[in-house]
Every structure is written in C-alpha cells, then in structure tokens.
Amino acid sequence: MSLKEHFTLLAAYNQSMNTKVYEAASRLDKKELTKDRGAFFGSVFGTLNHILVGDIIWLKRFSSHPSCMSSLREVVNLPNPSSLDQILFEDFTALSEQRSWLDCQIICWVDELTETDLDLLLSYHNTKGISANKRFSSLVLHFFNHQTHHRGQVSALLSQAAEDIGVTDLLALIPEEACV
C-alpha cells in the first residue's frame, strides 16, 4: 500500500470516527457536554473544538504546499484560530456541521495528493512562530495522528458520561484481501 493509499484510508477513518463521536456527543445535554472531566481541554466540547482548531491550523499550513493550493482553497478562507484551546463554536450543532464540512474537505484534499507531493518538504511556522522545514508526508501523518490522539480522549470522556461510541479501531475499516 502506498503512502497515498494509507492517507486515503486515514481520511476515511477520520471521517467515520468523527461521525461516531459527534453522534454520541449529540446525545449529551449541554451541561454534560461542557462538564470539565479533567482532560487537557477539559470537556468533550472543549476537546472537539481543539481537534477542529488543530485541523484548521494544519490544513492552512498545508495549503501553502504547491499541490494543495486549489484543494484547500476554501479552508484558507476560514478565520485563523487564536489559540489551541479556542472555542470556535459555542453551539454544538454549528461545531458538528463545521466538522462534517471539514472532513469532506480533507477527503477531497487527500484524493488530490500524489506520491510525489508527499515526498516534498513543507516550510511553515508553528503557533509560537518558530520556523520548520519537514517532509510533507510526515506532517500529514502527524495531522491524522493528532486527531486520533484527541478522539481517544473524547472517547474516554464520553465513556465517563455513559456514552459508548463502539469500535474505534482502524482495523474495522481495512478491507479483507484475498490470499494469493
């Protein structure tokens, strides 16, 4: 499986898991959704906002890559997050709609990537203004890993609120292959 195929799988996994997480979170009332449960971003709601913030920051960085300028054009027009713990949306429905829209943007973006694109370097500045120059494929992997890490936290927080999101393993999306 090529890097591109791996990222296509991770984009599908991202969308599938976000759908499951948001469906479970939608069953919580506002008090339970925003209850500080001791996670790094406090609540289910705070953590979901952080994942969206991180995605927007990274996708805006990726948009400077020559191969991504058109596929991420709409993402570039989003406001820049001001901090990693910014609450982008106070309303869960609006947050959920933005998540769904962004997941579609991610799918389209990954579909347009090529193996050659993934092998190039990307120069960017982190949130503290420090410059970096790293292999694009490694940054894309980090992008998906960051989402998975924080969705794992959300899964635990939802479990504390007696909401089960079901199977979360990537393995569930990997298709069976015939033995040769």
Summary of the structure (lengths in Angstrom):
residues: 180
radius of gyration: 16.7
end to end distance: 15.8
largest distance: 53.9
contacts: 521
relative contact order: 0.20
helix: 61%
strand: 7%
